[in-house]
């Protein structure tokens, strides 16, 4: 397992797209207030505050929120994490609890954008929640409500993506499921997996998550790969199904030209998170 994780981390730092993120991390260390304000004022794709209100008001199947509010959940997650970083604790608390009112499309299918967007949003949600642990206004009931929403609404979708999809959906599912199990551990007794079986958060963290990650990286376990007999993490660090999704072909000689490198970026973004979590 450690060999796989080291490989992932090395591949990550070879990706030029991460230079900007590294610079921003350095900025956070030297001037956290300035960076936090920037995160608050520049949401990833659109105004996150308005996005979440649209999700709540219109519902996940409406035309206004196409594809599970593709931009809504991820932007709202970035927004709430920024609020917690800046210290707007009560606003962050209110926003986190608004998530618990959202009912997601629960179809375990590539046609359900929720199975990608919700696991992707988990990082921002749980990071914000961890930051609120020392805030007196964040109650045990608040924590339980959020943990319950994550485990019932998001975890089955994340687990399905993690165990079925060989591209960025699988990477997002693996990272999202791990984050949920880590947050729920100690407060939630069981998690319901995509196949309906139950598992404790601790068992998932200690055993299942590693096995699922190994299967997703494996060049012997195809899952839903659409790349024939070439799948899993290749010697050059690429993921054929991600190259196919973003660049049109399962094998490309020069990864830097694969749709601006997003084929490498999205998979490595999630697997780097997994490496950090698995080593902790």
N, C-alpha and C positions, 0 to 999 in steps of 0.2 A: 504493500500500500504506500509506504513512504517513497519508494522509487517512483511510483506513478505521480505522486504529489510533487516531488522535486522536478520531474519532467515538465509538469504543468507550469510550475512557477518559472522555470528557465524559459519555457516557450513564451510565457507572458511578457517577460522583460525584453524579449527579442522583438516584440510588436511595437512599432513606432507610435501607434495610436495612444499608447499609455504614457508617452512623455508629457502630454498636456495634463493628464490626471496626476502624474507625479508632481508636476510643478504646482498644481492646485493644492496637493497635500502639503507641500512645503509652505505654501501660502497660509494654509490653515494653522500650521505650527507657529508662524511668525506674526500673523495678523488675523486671528480667528474672527474678529468682529467684522472686518472688511470682507472676508470671504463669505461669511454667513449672510451678510446683507446682499452680496452678489447672488448667492444661491436663492435667497428669498425673492429677489427682484427679477431673476431670469430663470423661470421654470424651464424644464427640458424642452417641451414642445409648445405649450400654451399656458395661459394663466391657470395655475392649479386650483386656486380658490374657487374660481367660477366653474372649473371642470368638475370638482367633486359635487358642487351643488346641482349641476346638471345631472350627474349620475343618480343622485338621490331623488331628484324631482321627476325625472323622466323614466327611470327604470332601465335595466340593462338590455332590454330587447328593442328599445325604441330606435327610430331612425336618427334621432339627434345624437344618440350614443352608439354609433355603428360599431359592430364588433366588440361588444362588451365595454364600450367607452374606451377604445384602444389608447387614447391619449389621457383619459381621465384618471384611471387608477394609478398609472405610473407617475403622472405629474403631481397628483395629490399626495402620493407617498413621498416624493422629493420635497414637496412643500412642508409637510408635517415634520419631516426630519430637520429641515432648515429651521423651523420654528423652535424646535426643541434645542437645537445647537445654540441659537441666538439667546435663548432664555425666556421666550414667550410661552411659558409653561401652561398657562390656563388655555391659551388659544390652541396649543398642541393637544392638550387633553380633549378639548371639545372636538377637534378634528379627528382624533383617533377614535373616539366613541361614535362619530358619524359613520365610520367604516362599518361598524357592527350592525348598521341598519340596512346594509346592502345585501341583496340576495343575488348570487351569481348564477349564471347559466351552468348547470352541472353536467352537461353532456361531455362524455369522455371521447372527444373526437377532434381531429385536426380542423374541423369546421367551426369549432368553438374557440374564439379568440381569448375567452376568459382563461383557458388552460395555459396560455402563455402570459397574458398580462397580469393576472392575479399573482402567480408565483414571482414574477419579476418585481412586483410592487412590495413584496414581503420585506425585503431588506430595509427600505426606508421606514416602513411601519414599525418593525421590531426595534430598529435602532432608536427611533423616537421614543418608543415605550421604555426601553432600557434607560434612556436619559431622564425619563420622568420618575424613575424609581425613588429618587431622593426628594421629589417634590411632594409637599404635604397634601396638596390637593388631589394627588393620584392615589385613589383608594384601592383596597383589596378587591372590592366589587368591580372597579374599573378594569383592573388587570384581568380578572376572571372573565369579564365580558369580552375583552379583546382576544384572550386566549381561546375562548369558546368559538368565536367567529373564525379565527384563523384555522382552528382544527376541524371545524365542521364544514365551512364554506370553501376554504382554500386548499387544505391539505390533500383531500382526495384528488383534486385536479392536479396539484403539483406531483403527487405520487404517480398518477397515471402518466403524465408527461415524462417523468423521470424513468419509468420502466417500459415505456413504449416508443418514445421518439428519439431518433438518433441525431437530431440537429440541435439548433438553439433552444427549441422547446424542451428537449431533454435536459440541457444544461440549466435552464431556468428552473425546471421542475426539481432537479436535484438540489440546487441551492435554496430554493424556496422551502422545500420540505424539511431540509436540515435546519433552517432558521426557525421554522415553526416548532419543530420538535425541541429545539434548544430553549425556546421561549416558554413552551408549555410544560417542560420538564419540572416536576415538583408541584405542579398545580392541576394538571390534567392526567387522569389515570391511563386512558387509552386513546389511541389514534385509530381512525378507521381508514384503511388503505383503499386504493382504487378498486380492488377485487372484493371488497366487503369484509375482509379479515381485520382483526384487531391486533394492535401491537402497542406496547408501552413506549412513551417517548424515549426512555433510557435505552431500551432494546433497539429502537430505531437508530439512535445516535451511535451506539457502540458496535452494532453488527450490520443491520440492514443497509444503512446509508453507504457504508463502504462497499458492500456487495453490489449495490445498484450503481455506484460510481464506476466500479470495475467493469461491469457489464456495458455501461454506456461508452467507456473508453475502448473496450475490447474490439479487436479485429476478428474475433471469432463469434461474437454475439451480434446478430444483425438487427434485432428489434424491428422497427418499421423501415429500415434503410431502403432507399430507392436507387441505390448505387451498385446493384448487382453484388459482386463478391468483394467489393472494395468499400470498407466502412470502418468506423472507429478512428481513434487517433493514429495518424500516420507518422512514420519516422521524422518527417519534416515539421511535425506539430499540427498539420492541417486536419480537418474533419471533412471527408468527402461530401457528406450530406449537407453540410453548411456551405461548402463551395458550390454545390449544385443549386442550393436555395438562393444564394446571392450572386453567383457568377455564371450560372447556367450549365456548368459542367462539373462532374464529380472529381476530375483530376485536372489540375491546372499547373503548368510549369513554374509560373511566377506568382506567388501568393499575393504580392504587393499590388497586383493589378486586379485582384478578385473583388470587384465592386468596391473599390476604395479600401480594401482590406477588411470590410465588415465581416467577411466569412471567418476571419481569424479573430477579430475583435469580440464579437458577441459570444462565441464559445469560450474564449479565454477569460472573458470578464466573469462569467459564472463559475468556471472551474477554478479560477484564482480564489474566489470567495470560498469555495469548498475546501481548497487547500488550507486556507487560513483557519477555517472552522475545524477541520479534521486534525490539525496540529495543535489546537488549543485544548 
